[in-house]
Amino acid sequence: MVGKIGLVVITLERYFKIEHADAYRKYYRKWTTAVGVAVPWIAGFCSFGIPASLSMIPVSGQCPRMGLPSKAAQTVSNIVFGISCL
């Protein structure tokens, strides 16, 4: 999923660079690199980091290694991974 988001960001950057060359030089060039780096990192954290941190909640008497200890954590994980499969 993160790779796909990176490709979308690169594709949009190239589109603006070719189709809107003057505006790209004037406005977009300054922040497209930052967006191109930040968006895949944020998407990766949201799709993998948040569910992993929710699944590591300590449960007394159990060791849920990347298991989902609560229904709320299962719901969040299902939503995040469902969206990431689109």
N, CA, C and O atoms as a MOPAC input file, in Angstrom:
PM7 MOZYME 1SCF
protein

 N      0.81600 1    -1.18700 1     0.00000 1
 C      0.00000 1     0.00000 1     0.00000 1
 C      0.86500 1     1.25800 1     0.00000 1
 O      0.58700 1     2.20200 1    -0.74000 1
 N      1.89200 1     1.27600 1     0.80900 1
 C      2.73200 1     2.46700 1     0.91100 1
 C      3.43600 1     2.71700 1    -0.41400 1
 O      3.61400 1     3.86700 1    -0.81600 1
 N      3.83400 1     1.66100 1    -1.08800 1
 C      4.46700 1     1.80600 1    -2.39700 1
 C      3.51600 1     2.41200 1    -3.41100 1
 O      3.91900 1     3.22700 1    -4.24100 1
 N      2.25300 1     2.01400 1    -3.34100 1
 C      1.25300 1     2.56800 1    -4.25700 1
 C      1.03200 1     4.05100 1    -3.99500 1
 O      0.88400 1     4.83600 1    -4.93200 1
 N      1.00900 1     4.42900 1    -2.74300 1
 C      0.82600 1     5.84700 1    -2.40700 1
 C      2.02300 1     6.65800 1    -2.89600 1
 O      1.85500 1     7.77100 1    -3.39600 1
 N      3.21700 1     6.11400 1    -2.75600 1
 C      4.39800 1     6.79000 1    -3.26400 1
 C      4.33000 1     6.98100 1    -4.77200 1
 O      4.70700 1     8.03500 1    -5.28500 1
 N      3.85000 1     5.96400 1    -5.48300 1
 C      3.70600 1     6.07800 1    -6.93600 1
 C      2.66000 1     7.11300 1    -7.31900 1
 O      2.83900 1     7.83800 1    -8.29800 1
 N      1.58200 1     7.19100 1    -6.56800 1
 C      0.55300 1     8.19900 1    -6.83800 1
 C      1.11700 1     9.59500 1    -6.62600 1
 O      0.86200 1    10.49300 1    -7.42800 1
 N      1.87600 1     9.78600 1    -5.56300 1
 C      2.47200 1    11.09400 1    -5.29600 1
 C      3.43500 1    11.48600 1    -6.41400 1
 O      3.41500 1    12.62700 1    -6.87600 1
 N      4.27500 1    10.55100 1    -6.85000 1
 C      5.21400 1    10.83100 1    -7.93900 1
 C      4.46300 1    11.13800 1    -9.23000 1
 O      4.83600 1    12.05100 1    -9.96700 1
 N      3.40800 1    10.37700 1    -9.50300 1
 C      2.62100 1    10.60600 1   -10.70500 1
 C      1.97700 1    11.98500 1   -10.69500 1
 O      1.99800 1    12.68700 1   -11.70600 1
 N      1.40900 1    12.37500 1    -9.56900 1
 C      0.80100 1    13.70900 1    -9.48600 1
 C      1.84400 1    14.80900 1    -9.63700 1
 O      1.58800 1    15.83200 1   -10.27300 1
 N      3.00900 1    14.59900 1    -9.05800 1
 C      4.07700 1    15.59500 1    -9.18500 1
 C      4.50100 1    15.75200 1   -10.63700 1
 O      4.69900 1    16.87300 1   -11.10700 1
 N      4.64200 1    14.64300 1   -11.35300 1
 C      5.00900 1    14.69900 1   -12.77100 1
 C      3.90300 1    15.32700 1   -13.61000 1
 O      4.18100 1    16.07200 1   -14.54900 1
 N      2.65600 1    15.03200 1   -13.27600 1
 C      1.53800 1    15.64100 1   -13.98900 1
 C      1.58200 1    17.16600 1   -13.86700 1
 O      1.48000 1    17.87500 1   -14.86900 1
 N      1.73300 1    17.66200 1   -12.64800 1
 C      1.78700 1    19.11200 1   -12.45900 1
 C      3.02200 1    19.71600 1   -13.12400 1
 O      2.97400 1    20.83900 1   -13.62700 1
 N      4.10900 1    18.98300 1   -13.12500 1
 C      5.33600 1    19.48900 1   -13.73300 1
 C      5.19400 1    19.63200 1   -15.24400 1
 O      5.74400 1    20.56300 1   -15.83100 1
 N      4.46500 1    18.71900 1   -15.87500 1
 C      4.30900 1    18.75000 1   -17.33100 1
 C      3.13300 1    19.62900 1   -17.75500 1
 O      3.28400 1    20.49300 1   -18.61900 1
 N      1.97300 1    19.41400 1   -17.15600 1
 C      0.76600 1    20.11600 1   -17.59600 1
 C      0.69100 1    21.56100 1   -17.12300 1
 O      0.13100 1    22.41000 1   -17.81600 1
 N      1.23800 1    21.84400 1   -15.97500 1
 C      1.17600 1    23.19200 1   -15.40800 1
 C      2.59700 1    23.65300 1   -15.08300 1
 O      2.92700 1    23.90800 1   -13.92500 1
 N      3.42200 1    23.75300 1   -16.10400 1
 C      4.85300 1    24.00700 1   -15.91500 1
 C      5.12300 1    25.34400 1   -15.22700 1
 O      5.95500 1    25.41700 1   -14.32200 1
 N      4.42900 1    26.40100 1   -15.64800 1
 C      4.67200 1    27.70700 1   -15.02500 1
 C      4.27800 1    27.71500 1   -13.55400 1
 O      5.02400 1    28.19900 1   -12.70200 1
 N      3.10500 1    27.17700 1   -13.26600 1
 C      2.65500 1    27.12200 1   -11.87700 1
 C      3.55600 1    26.20800 1   -11.05500 1
 O      3.80500 1    26.46900 1    -9.87800 1
 N      4.04400 1    25.13700 1   -11.67500 1
 C      4.94000 1    24.21900 1   -10.95800 1
 C      6.20800 1    24.94700 1   -10.53200 1
 O      6.62700 1    24.86100 1    -9.37800 1
 N      6.81200 1    25.66300 1   -11.47200 1
 C      8.04400 1    26.38800 1   -11.13900 1
 C      7.81100 1    27.45200 1   -10.07900 1
 O      8.68000 1    27.73200 1    -9.25300 1
 N      6.62100 1    28.04000 1   -10.12000 1
 C      6.34700 1    29.14200 1    -9.20900 1
 C      5.89900 1    28.67100 1    -7.81900 1
 O      6.30800 1    29.24100 1    -6.80800 1
 N      5.06100 1    27.63400 1    -7.77200 1
 C      4.45100 1    27.24100 1    -6.49600 1
 C      4.81400 1    25.83000 1    -6.03500 1
 O      5.20400 1    25.64000 1    -4.88300 1
 N      4.69200 1    24.85500 1    -6.90700 1
 C      4.73500 1    23.45300 1    -6.48900 1
 C      6.12500 1    22.92600 1    -6.19700 1
 O      6.27600 1    22.06000 1    -5.33500 1
 N      7.12700 1    23.40400 1    -6.87100 1
 C      8.47000 1    22.83800 1    -6.73900 1
 C      8.96200 1    22.87300 1    -5.30000 1
 O      9.71800 1    21.99700 1    -4.88000 1
 N      8.54600 1    23.86400 1    -4.55300 1
 C      9.04300 1    24.04800 1    -3.18400 1
 C      8.59500 1    22.94700 1    -2.23300 1
 O      9.33900 1    22.56200 1    -1.33100 1
 N      7.39500 1    22.44600 1    -2.42800 1
 C      6.87800 1    21.51000 1    -1.43500 1
 C      6.60200 1    20.10700 1    -1.96800 1
 O      6.21400 1    19.23200 1    -1.19400 1
 N      6.79000 1    19.86400 1    -3.27100 1
 C      6.49700 1    18.51900 1    -3.77400 1
 C      7.44900 1    17.46500 1    -3.22900 1
 O      7.03200 1    16.33000 1    -3.00300 1
 N      8.70300 1    17.80200 1    -3.01400 1
 C      9.63800 1    16.83100 1    -2.44900 1
 C      9.25000 1    16.47500 1    -1.02000 1
 O      9.27900 1    15.30600 1    -0.63500 1
 N      8.88900 1    17.48000 1    -0.24000 1
 C      8.48400 1    17.22000 1     1.14600 1
 C      7.22600 1    16.36000 1     1.19600 1
 O      7.13200 1    15.44200 1     2.01100 1
 N      6.26800 1    16.65000 1     0.33600 1
 C      5.03700 1    15.85800 1     0.29800 1
 C      5.33900 1    14.44600 1    -0.19100 1
 O      4.79500 1    13.47100 1     0.32800 1
 N      6.20800 1    14.34300 1    -1.19300 1
 C      6.56800 1    13.03400 1    -1.73600 1
 C      7.25200 1    12.13300 1    -0.72400 1
 O      7.16100 1    10.91000 1    -0.82300 1
 N      7.92700 1    12.71700 1     0.23500 1
 C      8.57700 1    11.92800 1     1.27900 1
 C      7.62800 1    11.70600 1     2.45500 1
 O      7.57600 1    10.60700 1     3.00600 1
 N      6.88700 1    12.72800 1     2.84000 1
 C      6.06200 1    12.66600 1     4.05000 1
 C      4.81800 1    11.79200 1     3.88800 1
 O      4.48100 1    11.03900 1     4.80200 1
 N      4.13900 1    11.87100 1     2.76400 1
 C      2.86500 1    11.15800 1     2.60400 1
 C      3.04100 1     9.64100 1     2.72300 1
 O      2.28200 1     9.02300 1     3.47000 1
 N      3.99500 1     9.00300 1     2.03300 1
 C      4.14600 1     7.55300 1     2.23200 1
 C      4.54600 1     7.17300 1     3.66500 1
 O      4.12300 1     6.13000 1     4.16500 1
 N      5.35000 1     8.00200 1     4.32200 1
 C      5.71900 1     7.70900 1     5.70400 1
 C      4.49400 1     7.78100 1     6.61300 1
 O      4.30000 1     6.91300 1     7.46500 1
 N      3.68200 1     8.79600 1     6.43800 1
 C      2.47000 1     8.94200 1     7.26400 1
 C      1.50300 1     7.79700 1     6.98300 1
 O      0.91600 1     7.23700 1     7.90800 1
 N      1.33600 1     7.44800 1     5.70800 1
 C      0.44000 1     6.34600 1     5.35300 1
 C      0.93800 1     5.02200 1     5.93600 1
 O      0.14800 1     4.20800 1     6.41200 1
 N      2.24700 1     4.81900 1     5.89200 1
 C      2.80600 1     3.59600 1     6.46800 1
 C      2.59900 1     3.51700 1     7.96300 1
 O      2.27800 1     2.45800 1     8.50000 1
 N      2.78600 1     4.64900 1     8.64000 1
 C      2.56800 1     4.65600 1    10.08100 1
 C      1.10200 1     4.39300 1    10.40100 1
 O      0.79400 1     3.62700 1    11.31500 1
 N      0.19700 1     5.02200 1     9.65700 1
 C     -1.23200 1     4.84800 1     9.93900 1
 C     -1.71200 1     3.42900 1     9.63000 1
 O     -2.56800 1     2.90300 1    10.34200 1
 N     -1.17600 1     2.80400 1     8.58300 1
 C     -1.67600 1     1.49000 1     8.20800 1
 C     -0.98500 1     0.35200 1     8.95200 1
 O     -1.55700 1    -0.73000 1     9.08700 1
 N      0.24000 1     0.58000 1     9.43800 1
 C      0.93900 1    -0.49700 1    10.13200 1
 C      1.29100 1    -0.15100 1    11.57200 1
 O      1.21400 1    -1.01600 1    12.44500 1
 N      1.67100 1     1.07500 1    11.83400 1
 C      2.10900 1     1.46900 1    13.17000 1
 C      0.98500 1     1.50800 1    14.18300 1
 O      1.13900 1     1.00800 1    15.29800 1
 N     -0.13400 1     2.08900 1    13.81700 1
 C     -1.25300 1     2.20200 1    14.75500 1
 C     -1.83000 1     0.82900 1    15.10800 1
 O     -1.99200 1     0.53600 1    16.29200 1
 N     -2.14900 1    -0.03400 1    14.11700 1
 C     -2.64600 1    -1.36100 1    14.50700 1
 C     -1.62100 1    -2.17100 1    15.31300 1
 O     -1.99300 1    -2.91600 1    16.22000 1
 N     -0.33000 1    -2.02500 1    14.98100 1
 C      0.67900 1    -2.76600 1    15.74100 1
 C      0.74600 1    -2.27400 1    17.18200 1
 O      0.88100 1    -3.07400 1    18.10800 1
 N      0.65100 1    -0.95400 1    17.37600 1
 C      0.69700 1    -0.44100 1    18.74200 1
 C     -0.55600 1    -0.81900 1    19.51900 1
 O     -0.48200 1    -1.05000 1    20.72600 1
 N     -1.69800 1    -0.88600 1    18.85800 1
 C     -2.92200 1    -1.30700 1    19.54200 1
 C     -2.88200 1    -2.78700 1    19.90300 1
 O     -3.45500 1    -3.20400 1    20.91000 1
 N     -2.20400 1    -3.57400 1    19.08000 1
 C     -2.17400 1    -5.00700 1    19.35000 1
 C     -1.17000 1    -5.37300 1    20.43000 1
 O     -1.16700 1    -6.50900 1    20.90300 1
 N     -0.32900 1    -4.45200 1    20.82400 1
 C      0.67600 1    -4.73900 1    21.84500 1
 C      0.24900 1    -4.27800 1    23.23200 1
 O      1.09200 1    -4.15700 1    24.12000 1
 N     -1.02900 1    -4.02100 1    23.43700 1
 C     -1.53500 1    -3.64000 1    24.75400 1
 C     -1.38200 1    -4.84500 1    25.69200 1
 O     -1.85400 1    -5.93700 1    25.37700 1
 N     -0.73100 1    -4.65200 1    26.83300 1
 C     -0.53100 1    -5.79100 1    27.73100 1
 C     -1.83600 1    -6.26300 1    28.35600 1
 O     -2.63700 1    -5.46400 1    28.84300 1
 N     -2.03000 1    -7.55600 1    28.33300 1
 C     -3.19400 1    -8.17500 1    28.94500 1
 C     -2.65600 1    -9.10600 1    30.02300 1
 O     -1.83200 1    -9.97800 1    29.74500 1
 N     -3.12300 1    -8.91900 1    31.24400 1
 C     -2.57100 1    -9.72700 1    32.33700 1
 C     -2.88300 1   -11.20000 1    32.11600 1
 O     -4.02500 1   -11.58800 1    31.86900 1
 N     -1.84000 1   -11.99800 1    32.21300 1
 C     -1.99900 1   -13.43800 1    32.05600 1
 C     -1.88400 1   -13.91200 1    30.62100 1
 O     -1.94900 1   -15.11500 1    30.36800 1
 N     -1.71200 1   -12.99500 1    29.67000 1
 C     -1.62500 1   -13.37700 1    28.26200 1
 C     -0.42900 1   -12.68300 1    27.61300 1
 O      0.05900 1   -11.66300 1    28.09900 1
 N      0.01400 1   -13.24300 1    26.54400 1
 C      1.08100 1   -12.62200 1    25.75500 1
 C      0.58800 1   -12.51900 1    24.31500 1
 O      0.89300 1   -13.38600 1    23.49700 1
 N     -0.16500 1   -11.47700 1    23.99600 1
 C     -0.73000 1   -11.37700 1    22.64700 1
 C      0.30600 1   -10.86000 1    21.63900 1
 O      0.34100 1    -9.66700 1    21.33800 1
 N      1.13300 1   -11.74500 1    21.13100 1
 C      2.15800 1   -11.33500 1    20.16900 1
 C      1.47600 1   -10.99000 1    18.84800 1
 O      1.07900 1   -11.86700 1    18.08100 1
 N      1.35200 1    -9.67800 1    18.60700 1
 C      0.69300 1    -9.13000 1    17.43400 1
 C     -0.74100 1    -9.65700 1    17.27400 1
 O     -1.30100 1    -9.63000 1    16.17800 1
 N     -1.31700 1   -10.13000 1    18.36800 1
 C     -2.71400 1   -10.49900 1    18.36100 1
 C     -3.52100 1    -9.28200 1    18.75900 1
 O     -2.95900 1    -8.31100 1    19.26600 1
 N     -4.78800 1    -9.30800 1    18.54800 1
 C     -5.61900 1    -8.15900 1    18.87700 1
 C     -6.45200 1    -8.48200 1    20.10400 1
 O     -7.39400 1    -9.27000 1    20.02600 1
 N     -6.11100 1    -7.87700 1    21.24200 1
 C     -6.71600 1    -8.26300 1    22.51100 1
 C     -8.14000 1    -7.77600 1    22.71200 1
 O     -8.84900 1    -8.32500 1    23.55500 1
 N     -8.58200 1    -6.78000 1    21.98300 1
 C     -9.92400 1    -6.25400 1    22.24000 1
 C    -10.69500 1    -6.10700 1    20.94100 1
 O    -10.11200 1    -6.07900 1    19.85700 1
 N    -12.00500 1    -6.01400 1    21.06000 1
 C    -12.85800 1    -5.81500 1    19.88700 1
 C    -12.58300 1    -4.47400 1    19.22200 1
 O    -12.64100 1    -4.36600 1    17.99700 1
 N    -12.28600 1    -3.45200 1    20.01900 1
 C    -11.98900 1    -2.13200 1    19.44500 1
 C    -10.73000 1    -2.18700 1    18.59400 1
 O    -10.68800 1    -1.59600 1    17.51500 1
 N     -9.70700 1    -2.88600 1    19.06400 1
 C     -8.47500 1    -3.01300 1    18.29400 1
 C     -8.71100 1    -3.81500 1    17.02200 1
 O     -8.13000 1    -3.50500 1    15.98100 1
 N     -9.55300 1    -4.83900 1    17.08900 1
 C     -9.88500 1    -5.61700 1    15.90000 1
 C    -10.61900 1    -4.75800 1    14.87900 1
 O    -10.35200 1    -4.85000 1    13.68100 1
 N    -11.53600 1    -3.93100 1    15.34400 1
 C    -12.29000 1    -3.06200 1    14.44400 1
 C    -11.37000 1    -2.06900 1    13.74400 1
 O    -11.46300 1    -1.88100 1    12.53100 1
 N    -10.48600 1    -1.43700 1    14.50300 1
 C     -9.54200 1    -0.48000 1    13.90800 1
 C     -8.65700 1    -1.18400 1    12.89300 1
 O     -8.44000 1    -0.66700 1    11.79800 1
 N     -8.14700 1    -2.35200 1    13.24000 1
 C     -7.28000 1    -3.08800 1    12.33300 1
 C     -8.02200 1    -3.48100 1    11.06100 1
 O     -7.47000 1    -3.36400 1     9.96700 1
 N     -9.24600 1    -3.93900 1    11.18200 1
 C    -10.02900 1    -4.31900 1    10.01000 1
 C    -10.28300 1    -3.13100 1     9.10000 1
 O    -10.20200 1    -3.26000 1     7.87900 1
 N    -10.58800 1    -1.98400 1     9.67300 1
 C    -10.85000 1    -0.78800 1     8.87400 1
 C     -9.58100 1    -0.34300 1     8.16100 1
 O     -9.60500 1    -0.07500 1     6.96000 1
 N     -8.48000 1    -0.26200 1     8.88800 1
 C     -7.22200 1     0.20900 1     8.29800 1
 C     -6.74300 1    -0.73300 1     7.20800 1
 O     -6.37600 1    -0.27900 1     6.12400 1
 N     -6.73900 1    -2.03100 1     7.46800 1
 C     -6.26300 1    -2.97300 1     6.45800 1
 C     -7.25400 1    -3.10400 1     5.31700 1
 O     -6.84400 1    -3.38300 1     4.19000 1
 N     -8.54500 1    -2.91400 1     5.56600 1
 C     -9.52300 1    -2.91800 1     4.48700 1
 C     -9.31400 1    -1.76300 1     3.53100 1
 O     -9.40900 1    -1.93100 1     2.31500 1
 N     -9.02800 1    -0.58100 1     4.07800 1
 C     -8.76900 1     0.58400 1     3.23800 1
 C     -7.45600 1     0.40200 1     2.49000 1
 O     -7.34500 1     0.80300 1     1.33100 1
 N     -6.47600 1    -0.19000 1     3.12900 1
 C     -5.16400 1    -0.34000 1     2.48200 1
 C     -5.20500 1    -1.32600 1     1.32700 1
 O     -4.31400 1    -1.30400 1     0.47800 1
 N     -6.19500 1    -2.17600 1     1.26800 1
 C     -6.29500 1    -3.14700 1     0.17600 1
 C     -6.98200 1    -2.59300 1    -1.05300 1
 O     -7.03300 1    -3.26400 1    -2.08400 1
 N     -7.51000 1    -1.38900 1    -0.96900 1
 C     -8.21100 1    -0.81100 1    -2.11900 1
 C     -7.29800 1    -0.49900 1    -3.23700 1
 O     -7.74000 1    -0.00700 1    -4.27600 1

